[in-house]
Amino acid sequence: MNHQRALLDLGHLSRSNVRAFSRSLQPSGFLMSFEANFHTLTGHSPFSWQRRLYDDFFAHGKTPSAVDVPTGLGKTSVMALWLIARAHGAPLPRRLVYVVDRRAVVDQATREAEKLRDNLASDEAAALREGLRLGNGRLPISTLRGQFADNRAWLDDPTAPAIVVGTVDMIGSRLLFEGYGVSRKMRPYHAGFLGVDTLVLLDEAHLVPPFAHLLRAIETDAALWPKDEDDARLVRRLVLLPLSATLRADARRLDRAPFTLEDEREDKAVQKRLRAAKRLVFRELAADPDGQLAQAAFDLATKEPARVVVFCDRREKKKGEPSADGVREALGKLAKKAEAAAPEIETLTGGRRMREREATEKRLTELGFIGARGETKPAVLVATSAGEVGVDLDADHMISDLVAFERMAQRLGRVNRRGERASSEVLVFCHADEPAPKNPKEPTAEEERARLPFRAREALEYLPKLGDGFDASPGALRVLARQSTDRVTKATTPEPLRPALTRALVDAWSLTSLETHEGRPEIAPWLRGWIEEEEPQTTLLWRRWLPVRRAVGEDKPRDPRRYAAEVDKFFEVAPPHASELLEAETRRVLDWLRARATATQNVRRKDDDDLPADNDIVCFALGGRDGFTAYSLSELAKPRDKRQMEALERDIIGHTLVLDARLRGLSDFGALGKDADTPIICADDDSEWSEIIGFRVRAQTGDDDGATTRPRDYRFPKMVDGDGEARESLVVEPLGGGGGEDARSIRTTPQTLDVHQACVETTAHAIAAALALPPHYSEALSLAGRLHDEGKRADRWQRAFNAARDRRDFGLDSELAKTRGPIHQPTLDGYRHEFGSLGRAETDETIRLLSEEHRDLVLHLVAAHHGRARPVIETRGCDDGPPSVLEERARRVALRFARLQKRWGPWGLAWWEALLRAADQKASRENEAGGGDASAR
């Protein structure tokens, strides 16, 4: 195929569009046809709807209001369409964020991102890489699992395309300057790159309408963005593209029409999936619903044999209702009786860490529920709502209880997904009688929710008849949704109430250098709304090492509040990582905590001195307004009174608990288990896992001479003597670029300040050129790079970082920007070099020649390049003048921030800051990789 042959594939385009496409080929060499590019990236040919979405929208840098495509037709491939369009020069956002529901145990989006990254590295994709300006580099991706889990590679280069896969909470919190698990200094960095020049694909958007409305408000509310047209062209707004198999009616009334499958009648592959045979039959629940569903699944699995999925709304047992735990237990009993003929049994529920999620995915793949089908063996998968989202399950038959319509549609998409079976049985068990409200004229919200499943049945019974049941194929469901809109709407979970997003709120959240702010509310209602029936959640992780201090000869640990700053620092350099998190209902967590603490007490009293004692600190609750709260084993096992119990609940709702691994409590399949007593593998104590989270932790005795400790390592005194000297320490070893803000100035090879700032200036200029910034803004960004670290010339900073020793050892004759450390914190005395840089920058002749607006921007970027100056910055330790002079400088910092925020908007200003931070960090990485300052040779 030659260049002109590629253009022949675009015959449906106008001549002007063909010419535009031809021009897009020139800078990036020869690019193949859409079909060939799609096959290179995905390994298969595109459906006609994917081609049409590309031709009508993506190729022109446009997006519809939503993509309304049934489950099983490859919605995640939109990522491939975006990459191809970007490679061809289409003006789509350069970052793509794929948002999945937090219940997703296995997410297809992560697998798709990994596949795109791997295939893009092939020889066949060379022209695509060139078009994307990746050169020989790899596509940056950050995912929910595996080696790319929450790795923040997407922050490294603001000019490169990148894919980020995250949950509503992960992405939403970072977008709103909160960032669960992100330090306050890093929050503007994340927010700036998420809010600007980003395409957000919201998977199963109908399940999280408050978040969809939040994103739409950010995209469309002019009050959140620059008013000046030229400024607005520089700061490209976030673009939302909801993906949904069951688009809510209100999403169809937007200014842009949604993309649908209405023109796909001649696509045989699509029609095969739309017509996938699924016979839906309703059956009445018996007195033993767990046994009833288990028997039905067992019979279907062993008859052919076949793969059967069982969906239960509840996980825990409840009399008269089916439950995942109960069905699994009943299946186990049936399997024991059947012996050799028994099906394999697997469970898919939420509340698991990445390690256990990957094990679950591997097991589901082996059983044929995911990926290639292979030889069919009898198997039963028992799933809660975690199986309804994210994962491309493909079962032969389905057993289910009855839930609201939108959830039934999700479940039905997990059986005979590809339409390869001639028939699939769908047995839905439900109560015969709908519960009557106490007051029929004014039913409560809870009573209304209880009636939704019965309304779902009424709606589903309008499907076409199929034997003694109903045709539940995707095509039939689509027709039902169009022709019975009112009936379907009444059977669908109503949108929860949600607060409005205002500029004042975003401004308050963006004040990240303020530890507290009365006008900064918790962000959860903006992400998920006020959902009465949804239980509050708590996040847990287990660590072998916790920042707990003792004195020699004392049994009781010291109160962590006495060394709170060191605890905060420990969790800054060893932060919770997405790969080690487990989320569960707060109620369940409270019961589990008491049970595990009590069990640990009982076992220790018998024969195990390795377990924690009653007064040992075994839990840190992070994320509260007071920073953290520490709990001893006895406080968890038996709170002193109701007041302490309520305080514990307040501390853990919506927050993160870092637990002593000796508490144990993970079941064999990775869920919380009160009686689970198997030792837990922890991220901070596992070499393979440490590579993913970016650090490892080890204990160090006082007689260690430091030979095995690197300058960038952080030491937390674990055991101290009477003079406060450390006898034992916890050493956090950063891997890659971790270690906190000060650690970035610590390198194995020193670098002079002049060389470092020249490198940052050059890098900033290159970023500006790649982003096509106007000359005066390119100059401003480069100038900020040249001046950003001038405050390191201060004698205090040079002494605190041991610069004199390195200048002597390496023959350097000027101030250093990077040293081998270690940092002497008492000498530094809280000095922030960026505040010192600001004083020097204000008197720089080049700065004085700038216009006021560009001078403001440069000075703010200098002050904010480590995440401070939003709006305050510390004056402590600065020797530039008396307190009155320093306070006046700090006042100008706050006023300058306010002016720039008003002009550029919250995300626009954060984006400017992120550009300089990216340049600074890239220059530091290149210095480390290149062996340091050339002048040291």
N, C-alpha and C positions, 0 to 999 in steps of 0.2 A: 504494500500500500504506500502511495506517495502522498505528497502534500495536497494535491488537487483531489485525489481520491478521498482524502479525509473530509474535504469541503463538500464533496458530493453527498456525504452522509447528512449534511445539513440543508438539504434541498427544501425543507419546509420553511426555512427562515427567509426573511426578506433579503434583498440584495445588500442593503445597508448593514444588516446584521451579519451577513456572510463576510462583508468587507471588514467589519469590526472583529469578527472571529479570526480572520486571516491575519490582521494586524497583531492580535494577541499571541499568535504563534511565533512571531518574529523574535521577541527577546528571549523566549524560552525554548528555542529549537523546535523540533518536530514533535507535535502532540497528536496522538492517535484519535480515532473517533470516540464518541462518548461510550459506545458499547464496549470497545476495546479497553478503554481506560477503566470502565466500571468492572470489567472482568478481571483486569490486572489487580485491582484493589480488593475485590470481594471473592474472586474465585468462581463466580457464576455470572450468567447473563442477567440484565435488568428486566424487571417486569415493565409492561408498557406504561403503568402509572408513574414509575420512577423516571422513565424517559420524558414523559409529559411534564412532570414537576420540574425537571431540569430545564427543558426547553422553554417552558412558559414563564418560569420564575428565576431559578438559580442562575442560569446562563446570563441573565440580564441584571444580576445583582439585586433581585427582588425576592420577597417571600409572601406567601398567602397569609391569611389571618390564622389559619390552622391547617393541619394535615389530618383529615378525617378518614382513616384507613383501618379496616378490621384487623384484629389480632391475627398474626400468622402470615402477613403479607410483607414483612420486611421493613417496618418503620425505622429501625435503627440504621438502615442503609442511607438515610438522609445525610449521615456523616460523610459517606463516600461522595454523594452529590455535591456537598459543600467543598470538599477537597478538590474535586475535578473542576468545579466552577472557579475556585480561587486560582488554580493552576492556569486556567485559561484567561485570567485577568479580570474576572467578574468582580465588581466592587462589593462583595459580601464582607461582613465582619471577619477579622483575621483570627479571632479565637472562637472556639465552639465549646459550649458548656452543655452537657447532657445531664438532665436532672431526673433521678429515679426516686421512687417511693422508698421511704426508710425501711419498709417491711421486706423489701427485696433481699432474699438470702443469696440468690444467684441472679446476676444482672447481665442480660444479653449485651447491653451497651458497653460494658467493660470488655467482653470478648470481642466485640466488633472493633473497638478502638485498638486493642492489641493486634488484631488481624490486619487492620489498615496500616498500622505502624510497621509490621513485619513485611507486608507486601509492598509498601512504598519503598522499602530498602532494596528491592530486587532490581536486577538489570533492566527488566522490562519497564520499570517505572522511572527510569532515569529522567525522561523528559518531564514527567509530572513533578519530580523533585526539583528540577531546574525551574519549572514554572512557579513552584511554591517558594523558590529561593531558599531551599534547604541545602543545596549543594550536596556534599557527601554526608551531611548531618542526618540525624534521625528525627522523626516527628515527635515533638515533646507531648507526652500524654501523662495525665495523672488520673488514676482510677481508684476503684473501691477495694481492690484486692491485688494480690500478687506483688511482683517486684516494683510496680509503678504506683502502689497504693499511696495516695496523698503525698506524692513526692515533691510537689511544688516546682517541678521542672518548667511549668508553664510561665513562671515568674521570671525565668532567666533572660529571655529575649523578647522584648515587646514588639519586635518587628516580624517575628516568625509565627506561622500558624501553630496552633496548639489545641489539644482536646482535653477537656477536664470532665470527668464523670463524678458526680457527687449526689448526695441526697438533698432533699428540700432543706433540711436543717443545716447541713454543711455549707451549701451554696448560699442559702438565704441569709444565714448569720454573717457570713463573710461579706456579702453584698451590702448589708446594713451596718457595716463597721463594727460588728460585734465579734464574729469569728469564734465559734466554739472551738476551744483548743488552740487558739491563735493569740499570741501576746498582744498587748495594747499597741506596742510599737510597730508590729507587723500588720495590724488591721487596715490602715490606710493603703498599704501596698496591695493587699488582696482586693479591697473594695475598688481601687482605681482600675485594676486590670479586668475585674469582673463587670464593672458598670459601663465601661467604655470599649467600643469596638468589639463587641461580643454578641454572638448569636446563641440564644438560650433555647435549647430543645427541651420542652417540658413533657416528659413521657407520662402517659395516662393522666393528662391534665384534668380530666373530669373528676379525679379522685382528690385533688387538692385545689379546689376553686379559689380559696383565699390567696394562695401563693400565685396562681395565675393572674388574679386581679392586681396583686402587688407588682408583679413584673410588668403588666400592661400599664399600670400607673407610672412606673419608672420610665417606661418607653415613651409614653405620650404626654406626660405632664410637663408643659413648657416651663413651669416655675422651678423645676429641678435642674434646668440646663441653662447654658449661656443664652442671653437675650440677643447679643450681637450676632449677626449672620455669619461674619467671618470667624468668630470664636466657635460658633456652633458647627461650622464645617470642620474645624480642627478636632473637636471633641465629638466623636461619632457615638451616638446613643446606643445603648443596649437594644437588641432586637429580639422579640419573643416569637417563638414558633411552637405553639402547643401541638403535641402529637396525641391522638386519642382514637380509640376504637369505638367509643360511645360518646360522641361530642354532645355536651349539654346544649339545650335549645338556646340559651342566652348567648352562647358563643357564635351562633349563626347571625346575630344581629350587629356585627361589628362593621366598621367602615370597609374592610376588605373581606371578600368572600372566602370561605374555607375551601381548601382543595379536597375534592372527593373522588370516588371511583366511578362516577356516572358514565364516563366514556370508555370504560374498559370491557365492553360487551364482547369484543372480538378476541380478547387475550385469553387463550385457552388455559394458560398456567394460572392466571388469576381466577378464572371461572371455576377451575377444578377446586380451588380452595374455598371460593365463595359458596359452592354447592356441596361442600363436604358433608356427607350423610351423618346426621346425629338424631337419633330418635329419642325424644324427651318424654318420659313417663313419670307422672306424679304418683307417689304411694304414701299412705298414711303411716305415721310413726307408731311403733309398737311400745309396749311397756318398758322394754329394754332396748332403747334406741342404739346404744353402742354395739350391742350384740347383733342387732338387726342390720346395721350398715356394714359391720364386719363380715357377716355371713353373705350378704349380697356381693361384696367386693371379692370375697374368697371364691364364691361360685363362678363369677365372671372370669377371674384370673386363672382358675384351674381348668375351666371347660375347654379353652381353645388350644394352647394357653394364651394369655394376654396380659398386657400391662394396664393396670387400673389405678386411677387416682381417686382418692376419697377426700372430699372437702368438708371440713367442720368449722363452724363459726367460732366455737369455743375450743380452748386448749384443755382447760381443767374440767374434771368431771362435775356434772350437775344432774341430779335426778330428773328424769323425764326429757332430757335434752342430749343429743349426741355431742361427743367431745373427742378431740384428737387423742388425748391420753387414753380415754376409755376404749375407743375403736382399736388403737394399737394394742392395748392389753388383750382385748377380745380376739384379735387376729393372732396374737401370740399363742393363745390357748388352742385355737383352731389348727394352727400350724403344728403344734406338738402332737395333736391327735392324727394329723395327716401324714406326719413323718416325711418320707421321701417326696411326696407329691405336693408339699407345702410351697407356697410362693415366697419369694424374697419380700421382706418388709422393710420399708424405709420411711423416715419421718421428715417433713419439711415444715419447720416452724420458725418464727422469728427469734430474736434474742440470742444470737450467736456471734462469736468473734470471727475475724477473717479466716483464721486457721481452720476452724470447724466448718465455716461456709465453703471453703475450698474442698474439704473432705466430702461434704455433702454433694457438691457439684460433681466431683469425680465419681461418687457412687451412683448418682442419677445418670451419668453418662454411661457407666458400665451396665446399668439396667436398661438402657435404651429410652429413658424418658427425655433425654437431651441429646441432640446431635444425631449421628448416624444410627439407624434403627438396629441393624445387625440381626442376629438370631433372636427370635422372641422366646423369652422364658417367662413363666408366671411371676408376676411382681405386683405388689400393692404399695402405693405411695400415699401416706396419710398426711394431709396438708391443712394448715390454717390459712389465713388471708395472705401469709407470706408466699404461697404458691399462686396467688392471683396476679401478682405484679412482677415485672422485670424478667422473669425466667420464661424461656421458650419451651415449656413442657409440651409433650406430645404423647398423650395416653391413648390407648385403644378404647377404653370405656371410662365412664365417670359415675361415681356415687356421690351424692351431695345432700346436705341439708338446704333449707331455703333461706335466701337472704335478699336484700334489695336488688332491684333490676340491674343497676350498673355493675354490681358485683357478680350477679349471675352471668351477665354477658362476658365478664372477664374469665369466669370459670369455664364457660362453654368454649372459649377460645383455646383451652388447654387440652382438648380431646380431638382426635382425628384432624390435627392442625393442618396437615398438608393435603387432606382429601384423598389419601391413598387407600383407605379402607372402604369397602362397599357399604358397610354399615357400622355404626357405633352406638352402643346403648348408653343413655344418660338417665339414671334413676335418681329422682329428687324426692327425698322423704320430708314430709311436713305434717304438722298437726291439722286435723280435719276442721276445727273451728277457730275462727279468728277471735282473738281476745277482745271483749267488749269494754270500752272505757266506762269508768264510773259515772261520768257525766257526758253523755253522747254529744251534747251541744258545745261543750268546752273540754275536749280531751287534752290531757297534758302532753308535753313534748315527748316524754318517755312512752306514753301510750301510742302516740302517733308513730314513733319509731318501731314499736312492736307490731304495728299493722303493715309496715312496708313490705315484708316478705309475702304477705297474703295478696297485696296489690300487685306484687311482682308475678305471682301465680296467675292472677286474673289477666295481666297483660300477656304473659307467655302463652296462655290458652287461646289467644287470638292468632297464634302462629298457624300455618297450614297443617292440616291433619296428615299424619304419616302412620298408617296402620292404626294401632290402638293408642298412639301417642301423637307427638307434634314434631314438625320439621324445625330443628334448632340449628340449621346451618347458618353461617355468617350472612349469606345473602338474604335468607328469610328474616333474620334479626334486623337487618338494615331496612328492609321493606316495612317491617313492623314499626320501627322507630320513626319512619317518615309518615306512615299512614295513621298511626295511633299515637300522635305526639302527646296529647293530653293524658292518655292512659299510662304511657311510659313515664311521663313526668311525675305523675302521682305515685308511681312505684319506685321512683329514684330518690335516694337520700337527698334531702334539701340542703342547699348550701348553708354552711354555718354563718352566723353573724360575724362580721369582721370590722375592725377599726379602719378608718380612712387614713391614707398616707398623706402627710403634709410636709411642706418644706421645713417648717419649724422642727418637726420630729427628726427628719434626716440630719438637719444641722446639729441637733443635740447629740444624736448617735455618733456624728463625725468628730465630736470633741474628744478624741481618744486619749489625749494626754491628761485629761481630768480623770482621776480615779473614781470620783463619784459626781453625779449630776442629778438633781432632783427632777429635771425635765427629760430624763433618759429612761423610758420604761423598758421592761422586758419585751423582747421582740416576738415571742412565741405567737401572740394573737395575730400579728401581721403575716406570719408564715402559714398558720393553720386555722386561724379563726378561733372563735369561742365554741368549742365542741363539748356539749354537756356530757355526752356518753363516752367520750374518749378519756381514758384514764391518763393522768400525768405520767411522764416517763422519767427514768433515771438511767444514766449511763455508768457502766462499771468497767474497770480494768484491774488486772492483777499485776503486781510487781514484786520481785524478790527483795528489792532495796527501796526503803522509804527514808526520807530525810528526818530521822529521829535521833536525838542527841542524849547521851548519858554522860555523867561524870564518873570517874574512877571510884569504885567503892560504893556507888549508889545503885540501888535496884530499880528505883522509879525513874523513868525518863524525864527530862526537863520539859516544861511546858513549851510547845512549839511557838507560842505567841511571843516568847522571849527572844526568839531568833527568826521572826517572821520573814524578814527580808531575805535571809539565806534560804528559807523554804521556798519563797517565791522564785529566787534565782535557780534553785535546783530544778523546779518544774519548768522554768524557762529553757534551760539547757537540756532537760530530759522531759519534754512535754508529752502529754497523751497523744497517741498516734491512732489514726483511723483504723489501722489493722488490728489493734488490740482491744477495741471497744465492743461492749455488749450492751444493748439497750433493752430495758424491760419496764413493765409497769411499776410505778413507785410503790404501790401496795404490795406487790409480790416481792420487791426488793427489801422492804421493811421486814416482812415475815421471814425472808431468807436470811437477812442479816442476823436477826435474833436467834434463828435456829442454828446457824453456823457458829456464831459466837458461843452459844451455850454448849454445842457439841464439842467445840475446841476446848472449852473449859473442862468439860467432863473427861475427855481423853487425856488431857495434860495431867489432871489430878491423879490419873491411874498410873501411867507409865511412860509418858513422852515429854521429856524436858526440852525437846527441840521446838515445841509449840509455844506460841506467845503466852506470857503470863497475864493475869488480870489487868495489871496497870500498864501493859505495853500498848503503845499507839499502833493500831492496826488499820486505820482508815483516815484518809484525808478527803474531805468534801471540797472540791474546787468549783469556782464559778460564782460563788455568792458575792454579794455587795461588799462583804468584809474580807474578800480574798479567799480564805480557806478556813475550815474548821476541822480540828483533829479529834478523833474518838479513840478511847481505849477499848480493850476487849470487854471489860466489865460494863462500860457504858453502852455498848451495843447489845450485850446479853441481857442486861436488866437495867433499863433507865431508872433513875432514882424516883421519878414521879411523872405524873401526866404532863407536866410542863416541859420536862426534859424530852419526853417522847414526842411532843408536838414540835419542839425545837429541832429534833433530829429529822422529822418529816419535812419541815421547812427547808432544812439544809440540803436535802437530797432531791427535792422536786426540781426537775429540769436541769440538774447539775451533774457533775462527774465525780464518781467515787474512785479513788485510787486505793486498792486494798492490798493488805499483806497477803502474799501468795499462800501462806500457811493456813489461811482460813479455808482454802480449797472451795468446794461447792459447785464444780462444773460436772454435769452428767456425761456419760459416754458419748452422747451426740451433741455436746457443747452447749446445752441449756442450763439454766440455774437448777440446782438440785440440792434440797436441804440435807439429804443423806449422802450426797456424793463426797467421797473422801479420797479420790485419786489425786496425786500430786499434779499441780498445774504447771505447764510450760509457759514461761513468761517472756515477753519481748525483750526485757532488759537483761536477760540471762541466757539468751539463745543466740548463737553466732549468726545463723542464717537470718533470723528475724531482725537482729541488730542492723544488718545491712539495709533492711527495708525502712526501719524507723529512724536511721541516721545517727545512732549513738549506742554505746554499750556502757554498762555500769559495773564496777568491780570494787571490792574492798581492798584497802591498803593499810598496812600496819605502820606504826610510828617510826620504826627503824628502817623503813624504806628510804633510801637516800635520794629518791626522785629520778634515778637513772631511767626507770621505766615509765616515767610520767612526762607527757609532752606539755609544752608551754600552754597549748590551747585547752588542755583538760581542766575541768572544774572540780575542785576538791570541797567536799562538805565534811567538816569535822564531826565524826560519829561518836567518838569517845574522847573526852578531854580530861586533862589532869587539873590539879588545884590551881595552876597558873593559867588555865585556859588554853594550853597547848594541846594540839591534836595527838592522841595516841593511836587512834584508828580513824580512817577517813573513807568516805565513798568517793570514788573518782569517776566522773562522767567523761567518757572519751567521745568527742564528736567525730562522726564519720562524714566526710564530704565537707559541706559548707556550714555545718551546724555549730553550736556552741554559744549562741547569744551575741549581742551587739558588740561588747568589748572584745570578744574572742576573734572577731573579724580583723582586728588590728594585730593579732598574734599569728605569725607565720614561721615556717621553718627557716626561710631565708629572708633577711631584712630587705626593706625597700625604702629609698629616700622619699621624702615628701614631694620634692619637685618632680621626680619621675612618676610617682603614683598619680599625682594630680594631672600631669600631662597625659598619662594613659587614660584617665577618666574623661578628660576633655576630648581626646580623640575618639573614644568610644561613644560619648554623648553626641558628638558631631555625626558619627556614622549612623546612630539611631535616628537622629533628626533627618538625615538624608534619606534613609530607608522609609521613613514615615512621610516624606515629602513636606516637612514643615517649612513655612515661609522663612526667608533668610533671617529676619530679625528674631524669630523664635528659636531658630537653630543656633544663632549667636548667644541668645540668653541661656539655653540649655548647656551649651559648651562652656560658657563663662562660669556658670554655677559649678560645673565639673572641675574647672581650674582652681576655684576658690574654696571648695566645700570643706577641705580639711586643714585650712590655714590655722585653725585653733590648736592643732597638734604642735605648732611651733612653740607653744608655751612651755616654759621650763618645767612646770609642774607635770605636764603630760609626759615629756621626754624622760623625766626622772622616774615617774610611776611605771613606765613601760620598759625600763632598763635600756634606754636607747644608747647611753654612753658606752656600755659594754659592747653592744653590737657594732657601733661605729668603729670602735677600736679593733674588734676581732675581724671585721670585714673591710677595714680600710676606707670607710665612708667619711666624708668631711662635711656633711650637712644634716639637717634635722631628718628624722625618720618618720615615715607613715606606718610602716609595718616592722615589728620587732619580734624577737623570739620570746619576749616576756620573761617570767610571769608578771602579772600586774600586781603592783603594790597598792592595794586599795586605800590604806590610810594616807599615803602621799597624794593619791588622786583626789581624795576628799570630795567625791561626788561631782567633780568637774566634768562638764559636758563640752567636748571640743567643738561641737557645732555652734555652741553659743559663743565660744571664743572666735571661731571662724567668722561669725557674723560681725563682730566688732572690727575685724580686719577688712572684711569685704565692704563695709559701709564707707571706708575711706579709700577704697581702690579707685584709681583714676578712670579706668574703663567703666566701672559701675556708674561713676558720676556723669559720664557722657550719655548714658542711656535715658530714654524717656521715663517718666515716672512709673508708667504701668509695667514696663519691662524691668525696671530696677526693682520694683516690688516683687515681681515674680522670681528674679534671680536671688534676692535676699531671702525670700521665703524658702526656696528650694534648698539653699545652704543651711538654713536653720532646721528644716524638717527632714533632712536626708537620713535620719535614724528614727523617724516616726514620732518625733516630739514637735513642739511649736504648734499644737492643735488644741487650744491656742497658747498654752503655757509652756515654758521651758525653764529648767533649773538655772539659777544664777550662782549656786554654791560652788566654791573652789575657784572661781574666776578671779584673777588678779589684775584685770584690766583697769580697775578704778574703784572708787568708793561705792558702797551699797547703793547710794542714790543714783549714780550713773548706770549701774548694772540694772537696777529696777526700771529705769527709764528705757533702757534697751529692750528689756523683757516686755514692757508695755507696748513698745512699737511692734514687737513680734506679734502680740495678740491682735492689735489693730490691723496690721498688715494681713494676717490670716483672715480677719473678718472682711476686709475689702476684696481679697482675691476669691474667697468663698462666694461672696455676693456676685462677682463677675462670672466665674467659671462654673459655679454649682458644686455641690458636694463631691460628686464623682469626677467632675472635670478637674478640680484642683488635686484630688488624690491621684488622678492619672498623671498629671505633671510631676508630682512627687515620685511616683513609681518609675517614671522614665529615668530620673537621675539615680535613683536607688539601683535600678537594673544596670546602669552604666558603671556605677561604683562597684557593684558586686562582680560584674563581668571582668572588670579590670583587675580586681583582687584575685579572681580565679586564674586569670591568665598569668599573673605574677607568680602564683604558687606553681602552676604547671610549667612555667618557663624557667624556674629556678631563681627568681628574685631580680634584684636591681642589676642592670647591666654595669652600673658603675662599681659594683662590688667585685668585678673580675680583676 
